[in-house]
Amino acid sequence: GEDFIAGLLRDFLREIPRRRDNLAEAHRRRDNPTLQRLAHALQGESGNLGAHGLARACASLHRAVSDGADVDGAIARVFAALTASERALSSRLIGLSAARGGPTTAHRLVGARSSELDPLTSADVVLAR
């Protein structure tokens, strides 16, 4: 139920800084196999959480690396989608917690009240309610 979804969201949100750092480091080193692996893993996880915009950006990065295309532009789109998804998923986590009447990890993760976060649809995130 909602506790399971909240747990998945918390785990995903906690991992975002590490994922962002790993992607940036692989890009800086021009380590294409690692970029592909990271993009593929993030595509799957974000798709499972309903963060379809992020999943599409990751798929584009994976293709760009495979095709020798514009990796710089593709990774910039992944970072933008990751930020948007982070905010939207944090908002969803805050909503789940508010429905149960408790404080949230998301408040601490993003340092914001739910009224300061973008609406869920802004990051193209769809979660089962």
MMTF fields as JSON, N, C-alpha, C and O atoms, coordinates in Angstrom:
{
  "mmtfVersion": "1.0.0",
  "mmtfProducer": "UNKNOWN",
  "numBonds": 515,
  "numAtoms": 516,
  "numGroups": 129,
  "numChains": 1,
  "numModels": 1,
  "chainsPerModel": [1],
  "groupsPerChain": [129],
  "chainIdList": ["A"],
  "bondAtomList": [4, 2, 8, 6, 12, 10, 16, 14, 20, 18, 24, 22, 28, 26, 32, 30, 36, 34, 40, 38, 44, 42, 48, 46, 52, 50, 56, 54, 60, 58, 64, 62, 68, 66, 72, 70, 76, 74, 80, 78, 84, 82, 88, 86, 92, 90, 96, 94, 100, 98, 104, 102, 108, 106, 112, 110, 116, 114, 120, 118, 124, 122, 128, 126, 132, 130, 136, 134, 140, 138, 144, 142, 148, 146, 152, 150, 156, 154, 160, 158, 164, 162, 168, 166, 172, 170, 176, 174, 180, 178, 184, 182, 188, 186, 192, 190, 196, 194, 200, 198, 204, 202, 208, 206, 212, 210, 216, 214, 220, 218, 224, 222, 228, 226, 232, 230, 236, 234, 240, 238, 244, 242, 248, 246, 252, 250, 256, 254, 260, 258, 264, 262, 268, 266, 272, 270, 276, 274, 280, 278, 284, 282, 288, 286, 292, 290, 296, 294, 300, 298, 304, 302, 308, 306, 312, 310, 316, 314, 320, 318, 324, 322, 328, 326, 332, 330, 336, 334, 340, 338, 344, 342, 348, 346, 352, 350, 356, 354, 360, 358, 364, 362, 368, 366, 372, 370, 376, 374, 380, 378, 384, 382, 388, 386, 392, 390, 396, 394, 400, 398, 404, 402, 408, 406, 412, 410, 416, 414, 420, 418, 424, 422, 428, 426, 432, 430, 436, 434, 440, 438, 444, 442, 448, 446, 452, 450, 456, 454, 460, 458, 464, 462, 468, 466, 472, 470, 476, 474, 480, 478, 484, 482, 488, 486, 492, 490, 496, 494, 500, 498, 504, 502, 508, 506, 512, 510],
  "bondOrderList": [1, 1, 1, 1, 1, 1, 1, 1, 1, 1, 1, 1, 1, 1, 1, 1, 1, 1, 1, 1, 1, 1, 1, 1, 1, 1, 1, 1, 1, 1, 1, 1, 1, 1, 1, 1, 1, 1, 1, 1, 1, 1, 1, 1, 1, 1, 1, 1, 1, 1, 1, 1, 1, 1, 1, 1, 1, 1, 1, 1, 1, 1, 1, 1, 1, 1, 1, 1, 1, 1, 1, 1, 1, 1, 1, 1, 1, 1, 1, 1, 1, 1, 1, 1, 1, 1, 1, 1, 1, 1, 1, 1, 1, 1, 1, 1, 1, 1, 1, 1, 1, 1, 1, 1, 1, 1, 1, 1, 1, 1, 1, 1, 1, 1, 1, 1, 1, 1, 1, 1, 1, 1, 1, 1, 1, 1, 1, 1],
  "groupList": [{"groupName": "GLY", "atomNameList": ["N", "CA", "C", "O"], "elementList": ["N", "C", "C", "O"], "formalChargeList": [0, 0, 0, 0], "bondAtomList": [1, 0, 2, 1, 3, 2], "bondOrderList": [1, 1, 2], "singleLetterCode": "G", "chemCompType": "PEPTIDE LINKING"}, {"groupName": "GLU", "atomNameList": ["N", "CA", "C", "O"], "elementList": ["N", "C", "C", "O"], "formalChargeList": [0, 0, 0, 0], "bondAtomList": [1, 0, 2, 1, 3, 2], "bondOrderList": [1, 1, 2], "singleLetterCode": "E", "chemCompType": "L-PEPTIDE LINKING"}, {"groupName": "ASP", "atomNameList": ["N", "CA", "C", "O"], "elementList": ["N", "C", "C", "O"], "formalChargeList": [0, 0, 0, 0], "bondAtomList": [1, 0, 2, 1, 3, 2], "bondOrderList": [1, 1, 2], "singleLetterCode": "D", "chemCompType": "L-PEPTIDE LINKING"}, {"groupName": "PHE", "atomNameList": ["N", "CA", "C", "O"], "elementList": ["N", "C", "C", "O"], "formalChargeList": [0, 0, 0, 0], "bondAtomList": [1, 0, 2, 1, 3, 2], "bondOrderList": [1, 1, 2], "singleLetterCode": "F", "chemCompType": "L-PEPTIDE LINKING"}, {"groupName": "ILE", "atomNameList": ["N", "CA", "C", "O"], "elementList": ["N", "C", "C", "O"], "formalChargeList": [0, 0, 0, 0], "bondAtomList": [1, 0, 2, 1, 3, 2], "bondOrderList": [1, 1, 2], "singleLetterCode": "I", "chemCompType": "L-PEPTIDE LINKING"}, {"groupName": "ALA", "atomNameList": ["N", "CA", "C", "O"], "elementList": ["N", "C", "C", "O"], "formalChargeList": [0, 0, 0, 0], "bondAtomList": [1, 0, 2, 1, 3, 2], "bondOrderList": [1, 1, 2], "singleLetterCode": "A", "chemCompType": "L-PEPTIDE LINKING"}, {"groupName": "LEU", "atomNameList": ["N", "CA", "C", "O"], "elementList": ["N", "C", "C", "O"], "formalChargeList": [0, 0, 0, 0], "bondAtomList": [1, 0, 2, 1, 3, 2], "bondOrderList": [1, 1, 2], "singleLetterCode": "L", "chemCompType": "L-PEPTIDE LINKING"}, {"groupName": "ARG", "atomNameList": ["N", "CA", "C", "O"], "elementList": ["N", "C", "C", "O"], "formalChargeList": [0, 0, 0, 0], "bondAtomList": [1, 0, 2, 1, 3, 2], "bondOrderList": [1, 1, 2], "singleLetterCode": "R", "chemCompType": "L-PEPTIDE LINKING"}, {"groupName": "PRO", "atomNameList": ["N", "CA", "C", "O"], "elementList": ["N", "C", "C", "O"], "formalChargeList": [0, 0, 0, 0], "bondAtomList": [1, 0, 2, 1, 3, 2], "bondOrderList": [1, 1, 2], "singleLetterCode": "P", "chemCompType": "L-PEPTIDE LINKING"}, {"groupName": "ASN", "atomNameList": ["N", "CA", "C", "O"], "elementList": ["N", "C", "C", "O"], "formalChargeList": [0, 0, 0, 0], "bondAtomList": [1, 0, 2, 1, 3, 2], "bondOrderList": [1, 1, 2], "singleLetterCode": "N", "chemCompType": "L-PEPTIDE LINKING"}, {"groupName": "HIS", "atomNameList": ["N", "CA", "C", "O"], "elementList": ["N", "C", "C", "O"], "formalChargeList": [0, 0, 0, 0], "bondAtomList": [1, 0, 2, 1, 3, 2], "bondOrderList": [1, 1, 2], "singleLetterCode": "H", "chemCompType": "L-PEPTIDE LINKING"}, {"groupName": "THR", "atomNameList": ["N", "CA", "C", "O"], "elementList": ["N", "C", "C", "O"], "formalChargeList": [0, 0, 0, 0], "bondAtomList": [1, 0, 2, 1, 3, 2], "bondOrderList": [1, 1, 2], "singleLetterCode": "T", "chemCompType": "L-PEPTIDE LINKING"}, {"groupName": "GLN", "atomNameList": ["N", "CA", "C", "O"], "elementList": ["N", "C", "C", "O"], "formalChargeList": [0, 0, 0, 0], "bondAtomList": [1, 0, 2, 1, 3, 2], "bondOrderList": [1, 1, 2], "singleLetterCode": "Q", "chemCompType": "L-PEPTIDE LINKING"}, {"groupName": "SER", "atomNameList": ["N", "CA", "C", "O"], "elementList": ["N", "C", "C", "O"], "formalChargeList": [0, 0, 0, 0], "bondAtomList": [1, 0, 2, 1, 3, 2], "bondOrderList": [1, 1, 2], "singleLetterCode": "S", "chemCompType": "L-PEPTIDE LINKING"}, {"groupName": "CYS", "atomNameList": ["N", "CA", "C", "O"], "elementList": ["N", "C", "C", "O"], "formalChargeList": [0, 0, 0, 0], "bondAtomList": [1, 0, 2, 1, 3, 2], "bondOrderList": [1, 1, 2], "singleLetterCode": "C", "chemCompType": "L-PEPTIDE LINKING"}, {"groupName": "VAL", "atomNameList": ["N", "CA", "C", "O"], "elementList": ["N", "C", "C", "O"], "formalChargeList": [0, 0, 0, 0], "bondAtomList": [1, 0, 2, 1, 3, 2], "bondOrderList": [1, 1, 2], "singleLetterCode": "V", "chemCompType": "L-PEPTIDE LINKING"}],
  "groupTypeList": [0, 1, 2, 3, 4, 5, 0, 6, 6, 7, 2, 3, 6, 7, 1, 4, 8, 7, 7, 7, 2, 9, 6, 5, 1, 5, 10, 7, 7, 7, 2, 9, 8, 11, 6, 12, 7, 6, 5, 10, 5, 6, 12, 0, 1, 13, 0, 9, 6, 0, 5, 10, 0, 6, 5, 7, 5, 14, 5, 13, 6, 10, 7, 5, 15, 13, 2, 0, 5, 2, 15, 2, 0, 5, 4, 5, 7, 15, 3, 5, 5, 6, 11, 5, 13, 1, 7, 5, 6, 13, 13, 7, 6, 4, 0, 6, 13, 5, 5, 7, 0, 0, 8, 11, 11, 5, 10, 7, 6, 15, 0, 5, 7, 13, 13, 1, 6, 2, 8, 6, 11, 13, 5, 2, 15, 15, 6, 5, 7],
  "groupIdList": [1, 2, 3, 4, 5, 6, 7, 8, 9, 10, 11, 12, 13, 14, 15, 16, 17, 18, 19, 20, 21, 22, 23, 24, 25, 26, 27, 28, 29, 30, 31, 32, 33, 34, 35, 36, 37, 38, 39, 40, 41, 42, 43, 44, 45, 46, 47, 48, 49, 50, 51, 52, 53, 54, 55, 56, 57, 58, 59, 60, 61, 62, 63, 64, 65, 66, 67, 68, 69, 70, 71, 72, 73, 74, 75, 76, 77, 78, 79, 80, 81, 82, 83, 84, 85, 86, 87, 88, 89, 90, 91, 92, 93, 94, 95, 96, 97, 98, 99, 100, 101, 102, 103, 104, 105, 106, 107, 108, 109, 110, 111, 112, 113, 114, 115, 116, 117, 118, 119, 120, 121, 122, 123, 124, 125, 126, 127, 128, 129],
  "secStructList": [7, 2, 2, 2, 2, 2, 2, 2, 2, 2, 2, 2, 2, 2, 2, 2, 2, 2, 2, 2, 2, 2, 2, 2, 2, 2, 2, 2, 2, 6, 7, 2, 2, 2, 2, 2, 2, 2, 2, 2, 2, 2, 2, 2, 2, 2, 2, 2, 6, 6, 5, 2, 2, 2, 2, 2, 2, 2, 2, 2, 2, 2, 2, 2, 2, 2, 2, 6, 7, 7, 2, 2, 2, 2, 2, 2, 2, 2, 2, 2, 2, 2, 2, 2, 2, 2, 2, 2, 2, 2, 2, 2, 2, 2, 2, 2, 2, 2, 2, 2, 6, 7, 7, 7, 2, 2, 2, 2, 2, 2, 6, 1, 7, 4, 4, 4, 1, 7, 7, 4, 4, 4, 4, 6, 5, 7, 7, 7, 7],
  "xCoordList": [0.8, 0.0, 0.864, 1.944, 0.346, 1.023, 2.351, 3.28, 2.462, 3.74, 4.82, 5.974, 4.445, 5.396, 5.86, 7.054, 4.915, 5.253, 6.137, 7.119, 5.796, 6.595, 8.014, 8.967, 8.171, 9.508, 10.309, 11.494, 9.668, 10.355, 10.782, 11.896, 9.902, 10.22, 11.377, 12.298, 11.335, 12.428, 13.756, 14.758, 13.772, 15.007, 15.529, 16.72, 14.644, 15.039, 15.582, 16.617, 14.888, 15.311, 16.657, 17.473, 16.899, 18.186, 19.343, 20.458, 19.088, 20.138, 20.428, 21.428, 19.587, 19.757, 21.108, 21.746, 21.592, 22.911, 24.034, 24.896, 24.021, 25.048, 24.929, 25.935, 23.708, 23.503, 23.991, 24.66, 23.641, 24.06, 25.589, 26.165, 26.238, 27.711, 28.323, 29.283, 27.772, 28.306, 28.16, 29.078, 27.005, 26.8, 27.788, 28.401, 27.938, 28.844, 30.283, 31.013, 30.691, 32.064, 32.295, 33.328, 31.359, 31.504, 31.553, 32.317, 30.742, 30.747, 32.073, 32.646, 32.556, 33.832, 34.97, 35.846, 34.957, 36.01, 35.765, 36.606, 34.607, 34.216, 34.181, 34.587, 33.688, 33.565, 32.2, 31.236, 32.15, 30.876, 30.218, 28.998, 30.966, 30.292, 29.607, 28.503, 30.258, 29.653, 28.445, 27.429, 28.545, 27.4, 26.205, 25.082, 26.434, 25.341, 24.727, 23.505, 25.573, 25.084, 24.266, 23.19, 24.78, 24.075, 22.752, 21.732, 22.777, 21.559, 20.51, 19.327, 20.944, 20.021, 19.377, 18.164, 20.183, 19.656, 18.678, 17.608, 19.047, 18.18, 16.906, 15.839, 17.009, 15.827, 14.827, 13.633, 15.303, 14.409, 13.755, 12.543, 14.561, 14.009, 13.025, 11.955, 13.393, 12.505, 11.216, 10.14, 11.319, 10.117, 9.201, 7.981, 9.785, 8.985, 8.267, 7.196, 8.847, 8.212, 7.257, 6.589, 7.192, 6.305, 6.935, 6.235, 8.246, 8.952, 9.333, 10.499, 8.331, 8.517, 9.397, 10.104, 9.365, 10.249, 11.709, 12.537, 12.025, 13.395, 13.764, 14.879, 12.851, 13.117, 13.417, 14.322, 12.658, 12.917, 14.276, 14.999, 14.618, 15.913, 17.057, 18.066, 16.902, 17.92, 18.04, 19.145, 16.91, 16.94, 17.658, 18.405, 17.432, 18.109, 19.613, 20.4, 20.013, 21.447, 22.052, 23.129, 21.378, 21.861, 22.056, 23.078, 21.058, 21.162, 22.288, 23.025, 22.425, 23.474, 24.854, 25.717, 25.061, 26.355, 26.565, 27.651, 25.545, 25.648, 25.935, 26.709, 25.3, 25.414, 26.569, 26.822, 27.275, 28.347, 27.806, 28.481, 26.595, 25.929, 26.258, 27.218, 25.457, 25.672, 25.417, 24.296, 26.441, 26.323, 26.156, 25.434, 26.807, 26.7, 25.255, 24.769, 24.579, 23.177, 22.29, 21.381, 22.561, 21.747, 21.907, 20.928, 23.134, 23.319, 22.738, 22.254, 22.782, 22.156, 20.654, 20.061, 20.04, 18.604, 18.317, 17.291, 19.219, 19.044, 19.114, 18.289, 20.088, 20.204, 18.971, 18.487, 18.471, 17.265, 16.058, 15.282, 15.908, 14.788, 14.933, 13.939, 16.158, 16.4, 15.99, 15.367, 16.342, 15.958, 14.44, 13.864, 13.799, 12.345, 11.657, 10.686, 12.158, 11.569, 11.796, 10.922, 12.961, 13.247, 12.223, 11.694, 11.956, 10.979, 9.575, 8.854, 9.198, 7.854, 7.67, 6.635, 8.666, 8.561, 8.6, 7.934, 9.366, 9.375, 7.994, 7.511, 7.374, 6.03, 5.057, 4.198, 5.191, 4.325, 4.559, 3.607, 5.809, 6.12, 5.536, 5.004, 5.633, 5.04, 3.53, 2.941, 2.911, 1.47, 1.087, 0.082, 1.875, 1.586, 1.697, 0.864, 2.715, 2.91, 1.816, 1.312, 1.456, 0.41, -0.917, -1.69, -1.169, -2.404, -2.433, -3.501, -1.245, -1.152, -0.956, -0.992, -0.749, -0.637, 0.723, 0.828, 1.789, 3.11, 4.124, 3.876, 5.279, 6.36, 6.994, 6.801, 7.737, 8.287, 9.785, 10.358, 10.403, 11.796, 11.948, 12.968, 10.951, 11.039, 11.219, 11.961, 10.557, 10.739, 12.211, 12.744, 12.863, 14.277, 15.142, 16.139, 14.785, 15.585, 15.601, 16.645, 14.467, 14.398, 14.366, 14.474, 14.22, 14.216, 13.101, 13.309, 11.931, 10.842, 9.514, 9.361, 8.565, 7.186, 6.556, 7.0, 5.54, 4.925, 4.393, 4.346, 3.991, 3.474, 4.562, 4.253, 5.839, 6.942, 7.403, 8.234, 6.871, 7.31, 6.454, 5.291, 7.034, 6.307, 5.19, 5.306, 4.121, 3.066, 3.608, 4.549, 3.019, 3.465, 3.545, 4.485, 2.617, 2.594, 3.716, 4.012, 4.343, 5.383, 6.595, 7.325, 6.825, 7.979, 7.565, 8.352, 6.33, 5.843, 5.959, 6.434, 5.529, 5.563, 4.151, 3.271, 3.935, 2.613, 2.773, 3.493, 2.109, 2.156, 0.746, -0.204, 0.62, -0.677, -1.061, -0.23, -2.277, -2.738, -3.428, -3.891],
  "yCoordList": [-1.167, 0.0, 1.26, 1.312, 2.246, 3.544, 3.494, 4.214, 2.655, 2.541, 1.967, 2.393, 1.011, 0.429, 1.476, 1.591, 2.234, 3.285, 4.336, 4.787, 4.724, 5.718, 5.21, 5.979, 3.94, 3.361, 3.401, 3.734, 3.062, 3.13, 4.55, 4.781, 5.49, 6.901, 7.372, 8.026, 7.041, 7.443, 6.873, 7.586, 5.598, 4.962, 5.643, 5.933, 5.89, 6.528, 7.93, 8.308, 8.699, 10.074, 10.115, 10.994, 9.188, 9.135, 8.87, 9.337, 8.133, 7.747, 8.804, 8.697, 9.801, 10.791, 11.491, 11.592, 11.98, 12.64, 11.726, 12.155, 10.468, 9.513, 9.25, 9.197, 9.087, 8.846, 10.036, 9.872, 11.232, 12.449, 12.525, 12.819, 12.263, 12.294, 11.238, 11.516, 10.032, 8.951, 9.269, 9.031, 9.807, 10.196, 11.29, 11.221, 12.299, 13.408, 12.921, 13.351, 12.032, 11.515, 10.673, 10.812, 9.813, 8.996, 9.884, 9.618, 10.934, 11.863, 12.613, 12.764, 13.08, 13.802, 12.925, 13.402, 11.649, 10.715, 10.182, 9.48, 10.521, 9.97, 8.447, 7.776, 7.921, 6.483, 6.035, 5.905, 5.806, 5.492, 4.208, 4.192, 3.128, 1.929, 2.184, 1.693, 2.948, 3.259, 4.174, 3.992, 5.161, 6.038, 5.22, 5.448, 4.278, 3.439, 2.61, 2.508, 2.021, 1.193, 2.029, 1.613, 3.209, 4.076, 4.572, 4.602, 4.954, 5.439, 4.332, 4.575, 3.133, 1.999, 1.706, 1.513, 1.674, 1.385, 2.477, 2.177, 3.737, 4.843, 4.869, 5.221, 4.504, 4.436, 3.428, 3.717, 2.271, 1.247, 1.655, 1.518, 2.159, 2.549, 3.704, 3.684, 4.708, 5.869, 5.479, 5.968, 4.611, 4.132, 3.372, 3.52, 2.557, 1.804, 2.714, 2.366, 3.884, 4.829, 5.776, 6.592, 5.669, 6.536, 7.841, 8.727, 7.991, 9.209, 9.048, 8.848, 9.137, 8.813, 9.814, 9.437, 11.063, 12.051, 11.716, 11.823, 11.313, 10.911, 9.625, 9.497, 8.689, 7.431, 7.702, 7.095, 8.614, 8.956, 9.633, 9.352, 10.524, 11.201, 10.198, 10.306, 9.237, 8.196, 7.329, 6.964, 7.003, 6.218, 6.996, 6.416, 8.301, 9.139, 9.183, 9.149, 9.258, 9.234, 7.902, 7.864, 6.827, 5.493, 5.403, 4.907, 5.89, 5.877, 6.773, 6.401, 7.95, 8.894, 8.28, 8.413, 7.612, 6.966, 5.858, 5.737, 5.058, 3.954, 4.449, 3.84, 5.57, 6.091, 7.059, 7.51, 7.388, 8.382, 9.776, 10.606, 10.028, 11.317, 12.296, 12.096, 13.345, 14.426, 13.963, 14.065, 13.461, 12.993, 14.178, 14.07, 15.305, 16.479, 16.946, 17.199, 17.06, 17.479, 16.455, 16.805, 15.189, 14.12, 14.058, 13.863, 14.223, 14.154, 15.393, 15.312, 16.525, 17.736, 17.521, 17.959, 16.847, 16.557, 15.574, 15.687, 14.615, 13.687, 14.442, 14.216, 15.339, 16.099, 16.974, 17.076, 17.595, 18.433, 17.572, 17.946, 16.434, 15.539, 14.94, 14.729, 14.671, 14.135, 15.145, 14.785, 16.402, 17.455, 17.612, 17.698, 17.649, 17.791, 16.593, 16.757, 15.402, 14.199, 14.156, 13.722, 14.604, 14.648, 15.524, 15.146, 16.666, 17.574, 16.966, 17.025, 16.393, 15.834, 14.616, 14.47, 13.753, 12.57, 12.965, 12.339, 13.988, 14.5, 15.027, 14.808, 15.718, 16.233, 15.086, 15.162, 14.041, 12.865, 12.219, 11.801, 12.135, 11.554, 12.407, 11.877, 13.71, 14.613, 14.397, 14.367, 14.247, 14.001, 12.694, 12.629, 11.655, 10.37, 10.49, 9.956, 11.184, 11.345, 12.218, 11.933, 13.276, 14.167, 13.426, 13.677, 12.514, 11.734, 10.858, 10.55, 10.462, 9.661, 10.548, 10.058, 11.854, 12.796, 12.882, 13.358, 12.437, 12.447, 13.297, 13.735, 13.539, 14.275, 13.41, 12.194, 14.018, 13.263, 13.43, 14.452, 12.401, 12.474, 13.444, 14.125, 13.516, 14.398, 15.852, 16.59, 16.275, 17.65, 17.911, 18.96, 16.96, 17.136, 17.014, 17.726, 16.136, 15.942, 17.17, 17.524, 17.819, 18.968, 20.293, 21.348, 20.258, 21.479, 22.431, 23.643, 21.906, 22.761, 22.279, 21.12, 23.193, 22.818, 22.355, 22.747, 21.536, 21.0, 22.113, 21.943, 23.251, 24.346, 24.982, 25.692, 24.731, 25.306, 24.388, 24.782, 23.171, 22.208, 22.302, 22.701, 21.932, 21.912, 20.877, 19.877, 21.115, 20.099, 18.797, 18.804, 17.714, 16.396, 16.283, 15.677, 16.831, 16.692, 17.459, 17.185, 18.396, 19.208, 18.376, 18.752, 17.271, 16.439, 15.199, 14.266, 15.195, 14.055, 12.778, 11.752, 12.851, 11.717, 11.244, 12.038, 9.964, 9.396, 8.236, 7.276, 8.33, 7.253, 6.782, 7.564, 5.509, 4.963, 5.569, 5.671, 5.958, 6.548, 5.495, 5.779],
  "zCoordList": [0.0, 0.0, 0.0, -0.588, 0.672, 0.696, 1.433, 1.069, 2.471, 3.181, 2.265, 2.315, 1.44, 0.494, -0.519, -0.797, -1.068, -2.024, -1.361, -1.952, -0.148, 0.577, 0.781, 0.652, 1.096, 1.261, -0.023, -0.011, -1.133, -2.43, -2.751, -3.223, -2.497, -2.765, -1.898, -2.389, -0.602, 0.293, -0.175, -0.216, -0.528, -0.991, -2.261, -2.372, -3.2, -4.453, -4.194, -4.743, -3.362, -3.072, -2.352, -2.627, -1.446, -0.743, -1.694, -1.463, -2.749, -3.689, -4.759, -5.47, -4.881, -5.955, -5.907, -6.955, -4.773, -4.787, -5.279, -6.046, -4.837, -5.283, -6.788, -7.495, -7.264, -8.696, -9.523, -10.543, -9.059, -9.759, -9.806, -10.854, -8.685, -8.63, -9.543, -10.262, -9.515, -10.357, -11.844, -12.628, -12.226, -13.627, -14.028, -15.093, -13.17, -13.479, -13.6, -14.493, -12.708, -12.753, -14.005, -14.661, -14.34, -15.552, -16.793, -17.721, -16.809, -17.935, -18.013, -19.093, -16.87, -16.84, -17.357, -18.079, -16.989, -17.423, -18.836, -19.397, -19.402, -20.72, -20.683, -21.632, -19.572, -19.354, -19.873, -19.119, -21.183, -21.827, -21.338, -21.171, -21.098, -20.571, -19.225, -18.986, -18.351, -17.062, -17.239, -16.568, -18.139, -18.416, -18.88, -18.428, -19.771, -20.265, -19.145, -19.037, -18.316, -17.209, -16.226, -15.794, -15.874, -14.932, -15.522, -14.834, -16.782, -17.438, -17.504, -17.268, -17.82, -17.919, -16.557, -16.471, -15.51, -14.169, -13.725, -13.194, -13.944, -13.542, -14.377, -13.873, -15.641, -16.499, -15.935, -15.852, -15.556, -15.022, -13.718, -13.554, -12.788, -11.486, -11.607, -11.0, -12.393, -12.525, -13.238, -12.892, -14.221, -14.899, -13.961, -14.022, -13.091, -12.122, -11.139, -10.642, -10.852, -9.93, -10.652, -10.015, -11.961, -12.723, -13.145, -13.634, -12.971, -13.388, -14.859, -15.199, -15.711, -17.122, -17.862, -18.797, -17.466, -18.095, -17.851, -18.756, -16.632, -16.302, -17.035, -17.54, -17.094, -17.81, -19.284, -19.857, -19.897, -21.314, -21.484, -22.439, -20.553, -20.64, -20.504, -21.201, -19.619, -19.441, -20.69, -21.093, -21.297, -22.538, -23.641, -24.428, -23.694, -24.691, -24.445, -25.391, -23.18, -22.866, -23.278, -23.873, -22.97, -23.345, -24.862, -25.336, -25.619, -27.084, -27.577, -28.49, -26.977, -27.405, -27.221, -28.089, -26.102, -25.865, -26.891, -27.459, -27.129, -28.097, -29.503, -30.242, -29.871, -31.233, -31.416, -32.533, -30.34, -30.433, -30.702, -31.31, -30.25, -30.486, -29.353, -28.61, -29.233, -28.278, -26.845, -26.346, -26.195, -24.82, -23.873, -22.881, -24.158, -23.279, -23.164, -22.061, -24.275, -24.252, -23.575, -22.823, -23.847, -23.266, -21.752, -21.032, -21.266, -19.815, -19.14, -18.011, -19.813, -19.264, -19.108, -18.122, -20.08, -19.981, -18.837, -18.165, -18.618, -17.496, -16.181, -15.295, -16.039, -14.792, -14.555, -13.428, -15.605, -15.465, -15.075, -14.196, -15.725, -15.411, -14.013, -13.319, -13.606, -12.271, -11.201, -10.202, -11.417, -10.475, -10.416, -9.331, -11.569, -11.606, -10.952, -10.213, -11.222, -10.635, -9.129, -8.378, -8.691, -7.261, -6.545, -5.5, -7.1, -6.486, -6.508, -5.512, -7.627, -7.743, -6.84, -6.189, -6.803, -5.948, -4.471, -3.646, -4.136, -2.763, -2.391, -1.281, -3.325, -3.097, -2.863, -1.984, -3.636, -3.468, -2.107, -1.448, -1.685, -0.382, 0.736, 1.711, 0.601, 1.589, 1.647, 2.727, 0.482, 0.44, 1.105, 1.813, 0.884, 1.526, 3.037, 3.769, 3.501, 4.934, 5.539, 6.625, 4.832, 5.334, 5.467, 6.391, 4.535, 4.588, 5.844, 6.373, 6.311, 7.532, 8.76, 9.889, 8.547, 9.654, 10.292, 11.423, 9.612, 10.236, 9.507, 8.383, 10.14, 9.479, 8.398, 8.382, 7.511, 6.398, 6.259, 6.638, 5.707, 5.315, 4.162, 4.055, 3.303, 2.135, 2.558, 1.91, 3.628, 4.093, 4.385, 4.023, 5.036, 5.358, 4.11, 3.984, 3.194, 1.985, 1.097, 0.549, 0.948, 0.045, 0.779, 0.154, 2.101, 2.889, 2.511, 2.466, 2.241, 1.769, 2.327, 2.713, 2.359, 2.655, 1.345, 0.265, 1.439, 0.221, -0.676, -1.894, -0.103, -0.921, -1.79, -2.747, -1.461, -2.232, -3.357, -4.175, -3.406, -4.408, -5.655, -5.594, -6.783, -8.038, -7.971, -7.262, -8.7, -8.751, -9.338, -10.132, -8.947, -9.379, -10.885, -11.399, -11.592, -13.044, -13.727, -14.89, -13.057, -13.702, -14.09, -15.008, -13.426, -13.754, -14.532, -14.696, -15.008, -15.77, -14.939, -15.426, -13.707, -12.795, -12.546, -12.216, -12.701, -12.47, -11.498, -11.775, -10.375, -9.382, -9.1, -9.133, -8.824, -8.424, -7.087, -6.185, -6.961, -5.69, -4.869, -3.764]
}
